[in-house]
């Protein structure tokens, strides 16, 4: 949780009223750094990018979580905003990839925060989208009504959540609040090649070991899951990939490449999308084991609600999906029940 010992890089910008997109990077002359804690930073005007923006050179010491943040004052009717859009370029000399963070302060003293579900991309110009929902209360504030009221929002902190000693450069070229839903322009690759994005749910009697290896096609990274299921009883071993905090509305299918060696008695992979309420919608028929790399495309409208889970409306809500599960369940007929699953090139297709 973000806490009181927050390291802050502050933008003191007075933004006027206006129509059109709520753009938060149009005036950068007032940006300045307030040095606190285990962080040092310098802010310069971004040059040669063709857009207004800022270049932030930073160095963070220590393993404790710190928030490198930009402060700005919002305007307009925030109740219609659906997402924060950030166009950026990030390079690191040391440390792990940070995540996008957003802290919202209300006039009544409330403070709410949200951290992006996946690390930001390195090098190259990229865009991150953070949905304006699912905020948690922060210890930095005390909210009288216990709810985030967008009409009461007075200021934002936007920036990087750093979980390791980190040195790098962040260039921001666009920061906007948008009321438009995301519109797919092509396949959306989903980060999968970081072990911290995966969790493994399994029966206590099952064994499972997950790693990221360069064992994909042409030596590309892939997720490798080695498991063992004791035979003669129903077991499960389910790697789950945290999905980016973005809308899947407008996409029609899940696509990924895989190889799988499954124990006798288990004829296919359990592939499912899980909503925030833990409802799971799974693929039927299940992707079969394969000794060679195989790409599978699974349309959303073919997914079925798992009998082991419940959903009040009984339908897959793409706006509520938070994770992708690719694993196994069933009863192995051999004693050891060992197997291997490799997964790469995870993406959603329109």
C-alpha positions in Angstrom: 0.0 0.0 0.0 1.2 3.5 -0.7 1.8 5.2 2.6 2.8 8.4 4.2 6.4 8.1 3.3 5.8 8.9 -0.3 8.5 10.3 -2.6 6.9 13.0 -4.7 7.8 14.7 -8.0 5.3 17.6 -8.2 3.8 19.5 -11.1 2.3 22.8 -10.0 0.3 23.6 -13.1 -2.8 25.8 -13.1 -4.9 24.4 -15.9 -7.8 26.4 -17.3 -11.3 25.4 -18.3 -11.9 24.2 -21.8 -13.6 21.9 -24.2 -12.2 18.9 -25.8 -9.9 16.2 -24.2 -8.8 16.8 -20.6 -5.1 17.1 -21.4 -2.9 17.4 -18.4 0.5 18.0 -20.1 -0.2 21.2 -22.1 1.7 23.4 -19.6 4.9 22.0 -18.2 6.7 25.3 -17.2 5.6 24.9 -13.6 6.8 21.3 -13.0 9.3 21.0 -10.1 10.6 18.3 -7.9 10.2 18.1 -4.2 13.0 15.8 -2.8 11.8 13.4 -0.2 13.1 10.0 1.1 15.1 7.6 -0.9 14.7 9.2 -4.3 16.4 11.8 -6.4 15.0 13.3 -9.7 15.4 16.0 -12.2 12.7 17.3 -14.6 13.5 18.8 -18.0 11.4 19.8 -20.9 11.0 17.0 -23.4 12.6 17.9 -26.6 12.5 16.4 -30.1 9.3 14.5 -29.3 6.9 16.8 -31.3 4.6 17.1 -28.3 4.6 19.0 -25.0 5.9 16.9 -22.2 8.5 16.3 -19.6 11.6 14.2 -19.2 12.1 12.8 -15.7 15.5 11.4 -14.7 15.3 9.5 -11.5 17.2 7.4 -9.0 15.6 5.4 -6.2 17.5 3.6 -3.4 16.1 0.9 -1.2 13.6 -2.0 -1.6 10.6 -0.3 0.0 7.8 0.8 -2.3 7.9 4.4 -3.3 5.7 6.6 -5.5 7.4 8.9 -8.0 4.4 11.2 -8.8 3.3 14.1 -10.8 0.7 16.4 -9.3 -1.9 18.3 -11.4 -5.2 19.9 -10.9 -8.1 18.4 -12.8 -11.0 20.3 -14.4 -14.3 19.7 -16.0 -16.9 17.0 -15.3 -14.8 14.0 -14.1 -17.9 11.8 -13.7 -17.8 11.1 -17.5 -14.1 10.1 -17.5 -13.5 6.4 -17.9 -9.7 6.1 -18.1 -6.3 7.8 -17.7 -4.2 7.7 -20.8 -0.5 8.1 -20.6 1.9 8.1 -23.6 5.4 7.6 -22.4 8.9 6.3 -23.1 10.7 4.5 -20.2 14.3 3.3 -20.0 16.0 1.7 -17.0 19.7 1.4 -16.2 18.8 -0.6 -13.1 15.8 -2.1 -11.3 12.6 -3.8 -12.2 9.9 -2.4 -14.4 7.6 0.0 -12.4 3.9 0.2 -12.7 1.7 3.2 -13.4 0.1 4.7 -10.3 -2.7 7.2 -9.7 -3.6 8.9 -6.4 -6.8 11.0 -6.2 -7.3 13.6 -3.5 -10.8 14.8 -2.6 -11.8 18.2 -1.1 -13.1 16.5 2.0 -9.7 15.0 2.8 -10.1 11.6 1.2 -7.2 10.1 -0.7 -7.6 7.1 -3.1 -5.1 5.2 -5.1 -4.8 2.6 -7.8 -1.8 0.8 -9.2 -1.7 -0.6 -12.8 -2.0 -4.4 -13.1 1.1 -4.9 -15.2 4.6 -3.3 -15.4 5.2 -0.6 -18.0 7.0 -1.4 -21.2 10.6 -0.5 -21.7 12.2 1.6 -24.5 10.1 2.7 -27.5 7.1 5.0 -27.3 4.2 3.2 -25.5 0.8 4.0 -24.1 -0.7 2.9 -20.8 -4.4 3.0 -20.0 -5.6 3.0 -16.3 -9.3 2.5 -15.8 -10.9 4.9 -13.3 -12.4 2.3 -11.1 -11.3 -0.1 -8.4 -9.6 2.6 -6.2 -8.5 1.8 -2.6 -8.4 4.3 0.3 -5.0 5.6 1.1 -3.5 6.3 4.5 -2.6 9.7 3.2 -6.2 10.8 3.6 -9.3 10.4 5.8 -12.5 10.2 3.8 -15.6 11.2 5.7 -18.1 9.4 3.6 -15.9 6.4 2.7 -16.5 6.7 -1.0 -14.6 8.3 -3.9 -16.7 11.2 -5.2 -15.3 12.4 -8.6 -17.2 15.7 -8.2 -15.1 16.3 -5.1 -11.7 15.6 -6.7 -9.2 18.4 -6.2 -5.9 17.1 -7.4 -4.1 14.0 -8.9 -0.8 12.4 -8.4 0.3 10.5 -11.5 3.5 8.6 -11.8 5.5 5.4 -11.2 5.2 2.9 -8.4 8.8 1.6 -7.7 9.4 -1.6 -5.8 13.2 -2.0 -6.1 16.3 0.2 -6.3 15.7 1.8 -9.7 17.5 4.2 -12.0 16.0 5.4 -15.2 14.4 8.0 -17.4 10.7 8.6 -18.0 9.5 10.8 -20.8 5.9 11.8 -20.8 4.4 13.1 -24.0 0.7 12.9 -23.3 -1.4 12.5 -20.2 -5.2 12.6 -20.7 -8.5 11.8 -19.0 -10.8 10.3 -21.5 -14.5 9.4 -21.5 -14.1 7.2 -24.6 -14.0 3.5 -24.4 -10.9 1.8 -25.8 -11.2 1.0 -29.5 -9.2 -1.9 -30.8 -7.0 -1.0 -33.8 -5.5 -4.5 -34.0 -4.4 -7.4 -31.8 -3.6 -6.4 -28.2 -0.5 -8.2 -26.9 -0.7 -9.0 -23.2 2.5 -9.0 -21.1 3.2 -12.6 -19.9 7.0 -12.8 -19.8 7.4 -11.6 -16.2 6.9 -14.3 -13.5 5.5 -11.7 -11.1 2.4 -11.4 -13.4 1.6 -15.1 -12.7 0.1 -16.8 -9.7 -0.5 -20.5 -9.2 -3.6 -21.9 -7.6 -3.5 -25.6 -6.9 -4.7 -28.5 -4.7 -2.5 -28.8 -1.6 -1.5 -32.3 -2.8 -0.5 -31.1 -6.3 3.0 -29.7 -7.2 3.7 -26.9 -9.5 6.7 -24.8 -10.6 6.3 -21.8 -12.9 9.2 -20.0 -14.6 9.8 -17.7 -17.6 12.2 -19.4 -20.0 13.5 -18.6 -23.5 12.0 -21.9 -24.8 9.4 -20.4 -27.1 9.4 -20.5 -30.9 12.8 -19.1 -32.2 14.0 -18.9 -28.6 11.4 -16.3 -27.5 10.3 -16.1 -23.9 7.5 -18.3 -22.7 5.8 -19.3 -19.5 6.9 -22.8 -18.5 4.8 -24.7 -15.9 5.9 -28.1 -14.6 3.4 -29.9 -12.5 2.6 -33.2 -10.8 -0.9 -34.4 -9.8 -1.4 -37.4 -7.6 -3.4 -40.0 -9.5 -6.9 -41.4 -8.8 -8.5 -38.2 -7.4 -9.6 -34.9 -8.9 -6.8 -32.4 -8.8 -6.1 -28.9 -10.2 -3.0 -26.8 -11.0 -3.8 -23.5 -12.5 -1.4 -20.7 -13.5 -3.3 -17.4 -13.7 -2.0 -14.4 -15.6 -3.0 -10.9 -14.4 -4.3 -9.0 -17.3 -3.7 -5.3 -18.1 -6.2 -2.9 -16.7 -7.8 -2.2 -20.0 -11.2 -2.8 -21.6 -11.7 -6.0 -23.6 -14.9 -4.6 -25.1 -14.4 -4.5 -28.8 -12.3 -7.7 -28.9 -13.8 -11.0 -29.9 -11.3 -13.6 -29.0 -8.3 -14.8 -27.0 -5.3 -16.1 -28.9 -2.1 -17.7 -27.6 0.6 -20.3 -28.6 1.3 -23.3 -26.5 2.8 -26.8 -26.1 1.5 -29.2 -23.5 2.5 -32.7 -22.2 -0.4 -33.9 -20.1 -0.7 -37.0 -17.9 -3.0 -39.9 -18.9 -6.6 -39.2 -18.0 -6.4 -35.4 -18.7 -7.2 -34.7 -22.3 -6.9 -31.0 -22.5 -6.0 -27.6 -20.9 -8.4 -25.7 -18.7 -8.4 -22.2 -20.3 -10.7 -19.6 -18.7 -11.2 -15.9 -18.2 -11.9 -14.9 -14.6 -14.0 -11.8 -13.6 -13.4 -9.7 -10.5 -16.2 -11.6 -8.8 -14.2 -14.8 -9.4 -16.7 -16.1 -11.9 -14.8 -18.2 -14.5 -15.8 -18.8 -18.2 -13.9 -21.7 -19.8 -13.1 -22.9 -23.3 -14.9 -26.0 -24.5 -13.6 -28.1 -26.2 -10.4 -27.8 -24.1 -7.2 -27.2 -26.2 -5.6 -30.7 -26.6 -2.0 -31.6 -25.7 0.6 -30.9 -28.4 4.3 -31.8 -28.8 4.7 -28.9 -31.2 3.9 -25.2 -30.8 0.3 -24.6 -31.7 -1.6 -21.3 -31.9 -5.2 -21.4 -30.7 -7.9 -18.7 -31.1 -10.8 -18.9 -28.6 -13.9 -16.7 -29.4 -15.4 -15.1 -26.3 -18.9 -16.2 -27.3 -18.0 -19.8 -27.1 -16.9 -19.6 -23.4 -19.1 -21.3 -20.8 -19.6 -20.6 -17.2 -17.8 -23.1 -15.0 -20.0 -25.3 -12.9 -17.6 -24.8 -10.0 -18.3 -21.0 -10.0 -21.2 -18.6 -9.9 -22.2 -15.4 -11.7 -25.3 -13.4 -10.9 -26.0 -12.4 -14.5 -24.7 -15.6 -16.0 -22.8 -13.9 -18.8 -19.2 -13.0 -19.5 -18.6 -9.3 -18.8 -15.5 -8.3 -20.7 -15.2 -5.1 -18.7 -14.9 -7.2 -15.5 -12.2 -9.7 -16.6 -9.1 -9.5 -14.5 -7.1 -12.7 -15.2 -6.5 -15.5 -17.7 -6.1 -19.1 -16.4 -4.2 -21.7 -18.5 -3.7 -24.9 -16.6 -5.1 -28.4 -15.9 -7.7 -30.1 -13.8 -9.1 -33.6 -13.7 -8.1 -37.1 -12.5 -4.8 -38.5 -13.7 -4.9 -42.2 -14.2 -1.2 -42.7 -13.6 0.4 -42.5 -10.2 2.8 -39.6 -10.9 0.5 -37.4 -13.0 3.4 -35.3 -14.3 3.2 -32.8 -17.1 4.5 -29.6 -18.7 2.8 -26.6 -20.2 4.5 -23.8 -22.3 2.6 -20.6 -23.2 3.7 -17.6 -25.3 2.3 -14.8 -27.5 -0.8 -14.1 -25.4 -3.1 -11.5 -27.1 -6.7 -10.5 -27.7 -7.9 -10.1 -31.2 -10.8 -7.8 -32.5 
